Amino acid sequence: MRESSGITGFLEIFEGRLNKMKLHLKEELSKAKHERNKTTIRRTLTDARKLNKTLKDMRSANIKRCPHCGEKL
């Protein structure tokens, strides 16, 4: 896990942004194959993966863990 997992107050904002990215990606993929913009699809996918990883790190920073074994409480 990274040292700075970001400000956890922005968790809902980032989740909303990720959902918008997914909707935009679904719209792009619903087009006919020759009408799709491949660079937009690739850029959206990479941004969504990075944002998803950031969200995962932020969620794990919020979880309380046992001081002895490190399991979730």
Number of C-alpha atoms within 10 A of each C-alpha: 9 9 7 9 16 14 9 14 9 11 16 11 10 16 14 11 14 20 13 13 17 15 12 15 17 12 11 17 15 11 11 8 10 7 10 14 12 13 9 12 16 12 11 17 15 11 14 19 13 13 17 15 12 17 21 14 18 21 13 14 18 10 11 11 13 10 9 6 7 9 10 10 8
